[in-house]
Amino acid sequence: MFDSDRRIYIFFFMKVLDSIKRISLLSIAMSYPKPRMKRMLRQHAERPIDDSAVDLIYLDYCLFLQSLLKEANIEAERTGEKKVQPVHIQNVKRKILARYRG
């Protein structure tokens, strides 16, 4: 993987983390539908991106969100909360990002 590709991954995941307002997989997935993500990736890439690569990046994105919400849910249960709060996401953010940075 090229450094520019890695920067695109990190940029996209950090943008997603910054945009989280409601903790619901559906609302997060709807905030970045596949065509919008494809457009963003092509704008920030220094070279053309194949459609299959975009599909893999989108799959990584969905898996990242799923694991982030799962860990945040575990963190909320551990602290005794009934709802996942932004604090819980902030607490597990580094662990999940480290897992996905490669």
Helices and strands as residue ranges (DSSP letters): H 3-19, H 25-31, H 34-44, H 51-79, H 86-101
